[in-house]
Amino acid sequence: MRAAAPLATAVPIVYPSASMNEMLRRAFEPARLGGLELRNRFVKAGAYEGMCPGGVPSEALLRHHRAIAEGGVGMTTVAYCAVGPDGRTFPQQMYMREAVVEPLRRITDAVHEAGAKVSLQLGHCGWFSRNTEVSGGRPFGPSPTWNMYGTLVGMPFARGMTEADIRRVIMEFGDAATAALRAGFDALELHMGHGYLLSQFLSPGTNRRTDRWGGSLANRMRLPVEVLREVRRRVGPAVPLLCKTNLRDGFRGGLELDEAVEVARILEAEGADALVLSGGYTSWNPFYLFRGEIPLRQMVEVEHTRLMRAALRCFGPFVMHEYPFRELYFLEDALRVRAAVRMPLAYVGGVVSVEGVERLMREGFDFVVLGRALVADPDFVRRMGEGRLLRSRCDACNRCVAEMDRPGGVRCVCAAEERPTPRT
């Protein structure tokens, strides 16, 4: 049984409701997420922070999430936690084991003391790996494939998973979930998007199996569903389980919106408490998710080896496609899912203003997921609620993406340069 979370008394949040219209006020009111009550509908996105040196959560990670909790969100999400050592994209990434439970517990305690709830994003990278410590020297996925990401570290190929591999991964998700509860997390986010393992099984572009784990959508859904069932069996009915899913993979032959709607219906029927609607394949089109500028020069600077820097400098312009930023860029696709299911939906993608939040409430979304806006302004929610900030200073320069790989972890370069905060 989980220990009770500390009472949320340290940072009371008071919002002047008289200055808000009805739709905007709804975003700042308490909301239910499964068996959990959040103080409002704002959730910090699960996004890699780069603050786990040696794979262990650091004090910087604690300060990062505490600042966001103090800034007013209802729930923050710690990311990315691999469910086992072979689920890491690279060796320095965090994976769930006993050694990280206590450091994570210090983070959850700090978030609770600031009045917010906290979720842990659990995932497995599949073949999207340059983790030279992977068992057997080769990563695995649904089907044998070329692993472009690992080519320059001597891991150019991935093998197809056996039945034993699949069963082991399902158990790893369950084990990681129970450890997360010991660390004090209130909710769990199962990563089924962005080209990680569960997404690789879902996508017809990467799942070429001809057995019961591939082919039809029902078969491609089998592993994500089995993972959801196992985690639910381990944590019980009261712990909220969110699933991060793709609206579109963003490449030819990948998952498209019609199947994404069916994925949502299946997960609803299987008892997921909410979906986080996202998109893109990190290994093939990383900026489909972010939109905006590609900070190639900064990304080259933070690569760890001369060979990787040279490869990124030469081939980066050809493999990284730029997608223009516009506010709420996933909205049209997300509305298709909204029309198809009754379950709670969390919108992510280009939320940077009061107007955007109001639009999402009007369109019937249950939670507003914030990413770069909170990197730029950790107190974005509080200041919005107080009428002191109408729009985030984030201008989608995406230099924060490169900062994830610097020693200090993710930060907003714009904020560090003290650029003026937009008021409208």
C-alpha positions as CSV (number, residue, x, y, z in Angstrom):
1,M,0.0,0.0,0.0
2,R,1.2,3.5,-0.8
3,A,2.1,5.9,2.0
4,A,-0.2,8.9,2.1
5,A,1.1,11.9,0.3
6,P,1.9,15.0,2.4
7,L,-0.8,17.5,2.8
8,A,-0.8,20.2,0.1
9,T,-0.3,23.2,2.4
10,A,3.0,24.9,1.5
11,V,1.9,26.8,-1.6
12,P,-1.8,27.7,-1.6
13,I,-3.1,28.7,-5.0
14,V,-5.7,31.5,-5.2
15,Y,-7.1,32.6,-8.4
16,P,-9.3,35.8,-8.9
17,S,-12.2,34.1,-10.6
18,A,-14.0,37.4,-11.1
19,S,-11.6,38.2,-13.9
20,M,-12.2,35.0,-15.9
21,N,-14.9,33.9,-18.1
22,E,-16.6,30.6,-17.4
23,M,-14.6,28.4,-19.8
24,L,-11.2,29.7,-18.6
25,R,-12.3,29.4,-15.0
26,R,-13.0,25.7,-15.6
27,A,-9.3,25.1,-16.3
28,F,-8.4,26.4,-12.8
29,E,-11.0,24.5,-10.9
30,P,-10.3,21.1,-9.2
31,A,-10.6,18.1,-11.4
32,R,-10.8,14.3,-11.0
33,L,-8.3,12.0,-12.7
34,G,-9.4,8.5,-12.0
35,G,-9.3,8.2,-8.2
36,L,-7.2,11.4,-7.8
37,E,-8.2,15.0,-7.4
38,L,-6.0,17.6,-8.9
39,R,-6.2,21.3,-7.8
40,N,-6.6,22.3,-11.5
41,R,-6.5,20.9,-15.0
42,F,-2.9,21.8,-15.9
43,V,-0.4,19.0,-16.3
44,K,3.3,19.3,-16.9
45,A,4.2,17.2,-20.0
46,G,6.4,14.1,-19.6
47,A,9.5,15.3,-21.4
48,Y,13.1,14.2,-21.0
49,E,14.8,16.6,-18.5
50,G,18.5,15.5,-18.8
51,M,18.9,15.6,-15.0
52,C,19.8,12.0,-14.1
53,P,23.6,11.8,-14.3
54,G,24.6,8.2,-14.1
55,G,20.9,7.3,-14.4
56,V,20.1,8.5,-10.9
57,P,17.6,11.4,-10.3
58,S,19.5,14.5,-9.2
59,E,18.9,17.5,-7.0
60,A,18.5,19.5,-10.2
61,L,15.6,17.2,-11.2
62,L,14.0,17.8,-7.8
63,R,14.4,21.6,-8.1
64,H,13.0,21.5,-11.6
65,H,9.7,19.7,-10.7
66,R,9.4,21.6,-7.4
67,A,9.5,24.9,-9.2
68,I,6.9,23.8,-11.6
69,A,4.7,22.5,-8.8
70,E,5.1,25.8,-7.0
71,G,4.2,27.5,-10.2
72,G,0.7,26.2,-10.0
73,V,0.2,23.1,-12.1
74,G,-2.2,20.4,-10.9
75,M,0.2,17.6,-11.7
76,T,3.8,17.4,-13.0
77,T,5.3,14.4,-14.9
78,V,8.8,13.0,-14.3
79,A,10.2,11.6,-17.5
80,Y,11.6,9.4,-19.1
81,C,11.9,6.3,-16.8
82,A,12.7,3.1,-18.7
83,V,11.1,0.0,-17.2
84,G,14.4,-1.9,-17.3
85,P,18.1,-1.5,-18.3
86,D,17.4,-2.5,-21.9
87,G,14.6,0.0,-22.2
88,R,17.1,2.9,-22.1
89,T,17.8,5.0,-25.2
90,F,21.3,5.6,-24.0
91,P,23.4,4.4,-21.0
92,Q,22.9,7.6,-18.8
93,Q,19.1,7.4,-18.9
94,M,17.2,6.5,-15.8
95,Y,15.6,3.1,-15.5
96,M,13.5,1.8,-12.6
97,R,15.4,-0.1,-9.9
98,E,15.7,0.0,-6.2
99,A,18.6,2.4,-6.3
100,V,16.4,5.2,-7.7
101,V,13.3,4.7,-5.5
102,E,14.6,6.9,-2.6
103,P,15.8,9.7,-4.9
104,L,12.5,9.7,-6.6
105,R,10.7,9.7,-3.3
106,R,12.5,12.9,-2.4
107,I,11.1,14.4,-5.6
108,T,7.5,13.3,-5.0
109,D,7.7,14.6,-1.4
110,A,8.8,18.0,-2.7
111,V,6.1,18.2,-5.3
112,H,3.4,17.2,-2.7
113,E,4.7,19.8,-0.3
114,A,4.1,22.4,-3.1
115,G,0.5,21.3,-3.4
116,A,0.7,19.4,-6.7
117,K,0.4,15.7,-7.7
118,V,3.1,13.9,-9.6
119,S,3.1,11.2,-12.3
120,L,5.9,9.1,-13.6
121,Q,6.3,8.3,-17.3
122,L,7.2,4.7,-17.9
123,G,8.5,3.5,-21.3
124,H,10.8,1.2,-23.2
125,C,12.8,2.5,-26.2
126,G,12.7,-0.7,-28.2
127,W,15.1,-0.5,-31.2
128,F,15.4,3.3,-30.9
129,S,18.6,2.9,-28.9
130,R,22.3,3.7,-28.7
131,N,22.7,2.0,-25.3
132,T,25.9,0.0,-25.7
133,E,25.0,-1.8,-22.5
134,V,22.0,-3.5,-24.0
135,S,21.8,-7.3,-23.5
136,G,23.4,-9.2,-26.3
137,G,24.7,-6.1,-27.9
138,R,21.6,-5.5,-30.1
139,P,18.4,-3.7,-29.2
140,F,15.1,-5.3,-30.2
141,G,11.7,-4.2,-31.5
142,P,8.6,-5.8,-33.1
143,S,10.6,-6.6,-36.3
144,P,14.2,-6.7,-37.5
145,T,15.2,-3.2,-38.7
146,W,18.0,-0.8,-39.3
147,N,18.7,1.3,-36.2
148,M,19.9,4.6,-37.6
149,Y,20.2,6.1,-34.1
150,G,22.7,3.5,-33.0
151,T,24.7,3.1,-36.2
152,L,27.7,5.3,-35.1
153,V,28.1,3.5,-31.8
154,G,28.2,0.1,-33.5
155,M,24.5,-0.9,-33.1
156,P,23.2,-0.5,-36.7
157,F,20.7,-3.4,-36.5
158,A,17.9,-4.4,-34.2
159,R,16.4,-7.9,-33.9
160,G,12.8,-8.9,-33.8
161,M,11.4,-9.8,-30.3
162,T,10.6,-13.3,-29.3
163,E,7.6,-14.3,-27.2
164,A,9.9,-14.5,-24.2
165,D,11.1,-10.9,-24.9
166,I,7.5,-9.7,-25.1
167,R,6.5,-11.4,-21.9
168,R,9.6,-10.1,-20.1
169,V,8.8,-6.5,-21.1
170,I,5.2,-6.8,-19.9
171,M,6.5,-7.9,-16.5
172,E,9.0,-5.1,-16.5
173,F,6.2,-2.5,-16.9
174,G,4.4,-4.1,-14.0
175,D,7.5,-4.2,-11.8
176,A,8.3,-0.6,-12.6
177,A,4.8,0.5,-11.8
178,T,4.9,-1.1,-8.3
179,A,8.3,0.5,-7.6
180,A,6.9,3.9,-8.7
181,L,4.2,3.6,-6.1
182,R,6.8,2.9,-3.4
183,A,8.5,6.1,-4.6
184,G,5.3,8.1,-3.9
185,F,3.9,8.7,-7.4
186,D,0.2,9.5,-7.6
187,A,-0.3,8.5,-11.3
188,L,1.6,6.7,-14.1
189,E,1.9,7.6,-17.8
190,L,2.5,4.7,-20.1
191,H,4.4,5.9,-23.1
192,M,2.7,4.4,-26.2
193,G,3.8,7.2,-28.6
194,H,6.8,8.9,-30.3
195,G,8.3,5.8,-31.8
196,Y,9.2,4.0,-28.5
197,L,8.6,0.3,-28.2
198,L,4.8,0.3,-27.7
199,S,4.5,2.8,-30.5
200,Q,6.7,0.6,-32.7
201,F,4.2,-2.2,-32.2
202,L,1.2,0.1,-32.9
203,S,2.7,1.5,-36.1
204,P,2.1,-0.4,-39.4
205,G,5.3,1.2,-40.6
206,T,7.5,-0.5,-38.1
207,N,5.5,-3.6,-37.1
208,R,5.9,-6.2,-39.9
209,R,5.1,-9.2,-37.8
210,T,2.9,-12.0,-39.1
211,D,2.0,-13.6,-35.8
212,R,-0.5,-12.5,-33.1
213,W,1.5,-9.4,-32.3
214,G,1.3,-7.9,-35.8
215,G,-0.9,-7.3,-38.9
216,S,-4.3,-6.1,-37.9
217,L,-4.7,-3.1,-35.6
218,A,-6.1,-5.5,-33.0
219,N,-2.9,-7.5,-33.1
220,R,-0.7,-4.4,-33.2
221,M,-2.6,-3.2,-30.1
222,R,-2.0,-6.4,-28.2
223,L,1.3,-5.5,-26.5
224,P,0.1,-2.0,-25.4
225,V,-3.1,-3.6,-24.1
226,E,-1.3,-6.3,-22.3
227,V,1.0,-3.7,-20.7
228,L,-2.0,-1.6,-19.6
229,R,-3.7,-4.7,-18.1
230,E,-0.6,-5.8,-16.2
231,V,0.1,-2.4,-14.8
232,R,-3.6,-2.1,-13.7
233,R,-3.4,-5.5,-12.1
234,R,-0.3,-4.4,-10.1
235,V,-1.5,-0.9,-9.0
236,G,-5.2,-1.5,-8.5
237,P,-8.2,0.6,-9.6
238,A,-7.5,3.8,-7.8
239,V,-4.2,4.8,-9.3
240,P,-4.7,6.8,-12.5
241,L,-3.1,5.4,-15.6
242,L,-2.6,7.8,-18.5
243,C,-1.6,6.6,-22.0
244,K,0.4,8.8,-24.3
245,T,-0.5,8.0,-27.8
246,N,0.1,9.3,-31.3
247,L,-2.5,11.0,-33.4
248,R,-0.2,10.5,-36.4
249,D,3.3,9.1,-36.7
250,G,4.1,11.7,-39.2
251,F,5.7,9.5,-41.9
252,R,4.4,7.6,-44.9
253,G,3.1,4.2,-43.9
254,G,2.9,5.1,-40.2
255,L,-0.1,5.3,-37.9
256,E,-2.7,7.7,-39.2
257,L,-5.6,9.4,-37.6
258,D,-8.3,6.9,-38.4
259,E,-6.4,4.2,-36.6
260,A,-5.5,6.6,-33.8
261,V,-9.2,7.0,-33.1
262,E,-9.6,3.3,-32.9
263,V,-6.6,3.1,-30.6
264,A,-8.4,5.6,-28.3
265,R,-11.6,3.5,-28.3
266,I,-9.7,0.4,-27.4
267,L,-7.8,2.0,-24.5
268,E,-11.1,3.5,-23.3
269,A,-12.7,0.1,-23.2
270,E,-9.6,-1.3,-21.4
271,G,-10.0,1.2,-18.6
272,A,-7.3,3.8,-19.2
273,D,-8.1,6.8,-17.1
274,A,-6.9,9.4,-19.7
275,L,-5.1,9.8,-23.0
276,V,-2.4,12.3,-23.7
277,L,-2.8,13.0,-27.4
278,S,0.5,13.6,-29.1
279,G,2.3,12.7,-32.4
280,G,5.6,12.1,-34.2
281,Y,8.4,9.6,-34.3
282,T,11.5,10.7,-32.3
283,S,13.8,8.5,-34.3
284,W,12.6,9.7,-37.7
285,N,11.0,13.2,-37.4
286,P,11.8,14.6,-33.9
287,F,10.4,18.1,-34.7
288,Y,7.0,16.8,-35.8
289,L,6.3,16.9,-32.0
290,F,7.9,20.2,-31.2
291,R,7.3,22.4,-34.3
292,G,9.3,25.5,-34.8
293,E,13.0,26.1,-35.4
294,I,15.6,23.3,-35.5
295,P,18.6,24.3,-33.3
296,L,21.1,22.2,-35.3
297,R,24.2,24.2,-34.3
298,Q,23.4,23.8,-30.6
299,M,22.5,20.1,-31.1
300,V,25.9,19.5,-32.7
301,E,27.7,21.2,-29.8
302,V,26.2,18.9,-27.2
303,E,27.0,15.6,-29.0
304,H,29.5,13.6,-26.9
305,T,31.9,12.3,-29.7
306,R,33.6,13.9,-32.6
307,L,32.1,11.3,-34.9
308,M,28.5,12.0,-33.8
309,R,29.1,15.8,-34.1
310,A,30.4,15.3,-37.7
311,A,27.5,13.0,-38.6
312,L,24.9,15.4,-37.2
313,R,26.5,18.4,-38.9
314,C,26.5,16.6,-42.3
315,F,23.2,14.7,-42.3
316,G,21.1,16.7,-39.8
317,P,19.8,19.1,-42.5
318,F,18.6,16.1,-44.5
319,V,16.9,14.0,-41.8
320,M,15.5,16.7,-39.6
321,H,12.4,18.3,-41.2
322,E,11.2,21.6,-39.9
323,Y,7.5,22.0,-39.2
324,P,6.1,25.5,-38.7
325,F,4.9,26.4,-35.2
326,R,1.3,27.5,-34.7
327,E,-0.7,27.6,-31.5
328,L,-2.6,24.3,-30.8
329,Y,-1.1,22.6,-33.8
330,F,-2.6,19.2,-32.9
331,L,-6.1,20.5,-32.2
332,E,-7.8,19.5,-35.5
333,D,-6.7,15.9,-35.1
334,A,-7.3,15.8,-31.4
335,L,-10.9,16.9,-32.0
336,R,-11.5,13.7,-34.0
337,V,-10.6,11.7,-30.9
338,R,-12.7,13.9,-28.7
339,A,-15.7,13.2,-30.9
340,A,-15.1,9.4,-30.7
341,V,-14.6,8.7,-26.9
342,R,-16.1,9.9,-23.6
343,M,-13.0,9.3,-21.5
344,P,-10.8,12.1,-20.2
345,L,-8.5,13.6,-22.8
346,A,-5.4,15.6,-22.2
347,Y,-4.3,18.0,-25.0
348,V,-0.7,18.6,-25.7
349,G,0.9,20.6,-28.5
350,G,1.5,24.4,-28.7
351,V,-0.4,25.7,-25.7
352,V,1.2,29.0,-25.0
353,S,-1.6,31.5,-24.1
354,V,-4.7,32.2,-22.1
355,E,-6.7,32.1,-25.4
356,G,-5.4,28.6,-26.2
357,V,-6.4,27.3,-22.8
358,E,-9.9,28.8,-23.1
359,R,-10.3,27.2,-26.6
360,L,-9.3,23.8,-25.2
361,M,-11.9,24.1,-22.4
362,R,-14.5,25.2,-24.9
363,E,-13.7,22.2,-27.2
364,G,-14.3,19.7,-24.3
365,F,-10.7,18.6,-23.4
366,D,-10.3,17.7,-19.7
367,F,-6.7,18.5,-19.1
368,V,-4.2,21.0,-20.6
369,V,-0.6,19.6,-20.9
370,L,2.2,22.1,-21.0
371,G,5.7,21.5,-22.1
372,R,8.0,24.3,-23.4
373,A,5.8,27.0,-21.9
374,L,6.7,25.7,-18.4
375,V,10.4,25.4,-19.3
376,A,10.3,29.1,-20.2
377,D,8.0,30.1,-17.3
378,P,7.7,27.6,-14.5
379,D,5.1,29.8,-12.9
380,F,3.1,30.2,-16.1
381,V,-0.1,28.7,-14.6
382,R,0.0,30.8,-11.5
383,R,0.6,34.0,-13.4
384,M,-2.0,33.2,-15.9
385,G,-4.5,32.6,-13.2
386,E,-3.7,35.9,-11.5
387,G,-4.1,37.8,-14.8
388,R,-0.4,38.8,-14.9
389,L,0.6,36.7,-18.0
390,L,-1.4,36.3,-21.1
391,R,1.2,34.4,-23.2
392,S,4.4,32.4,-22.5
393,R,7.7,33.9,-23.6
394,C,8.4,30.6,-25.5
395,D,9.0,31.4,-29.1
396,A,9.5,27.8,-30.3
397,C,13.3,28.4,-30.9
398,N,13.7,24.8,-29.5
399,R,17.1,25.5,-28.1
400,C,15.8,23.9,-24.9
401,V,16.0,20.6,-26.8
402,A,19.7,20.9,-27.1
403,E,20.0,21.9,-23.5
404,M,18.6,18.5,-22.4
405,D,22.0,17.1,-23.3
406,R,24.2,19.7,-21.5
407,P,25.4,18.9,-17.9
408,G,22.7,21.1,-16.3
409,G,19.8,19.6,-18.1
410,V,16.8,21.3,-19.8
411,R,16.4,25.1,-19.5
412,C,15.0,28.0,-21.5
413,V,17.8,29.9,-23.2
414,C,15.4,32.8,-23.9
415,A,14.8,33.1,-20.1
416,A,18.5,33.0,-19.4
417,E,19.0,35.8,-21.9
418,E,16.3,37.8,-20.1
419,R,14.3,38.4,-23.2
420,P,11.1,40.3,-22.6
421,T,8.0,38.2,-21.8
422,P,5.2,38.8,-24.3
423,R,2.1,40.3,-22.7
424,T,-0.4,39.6,-25.5
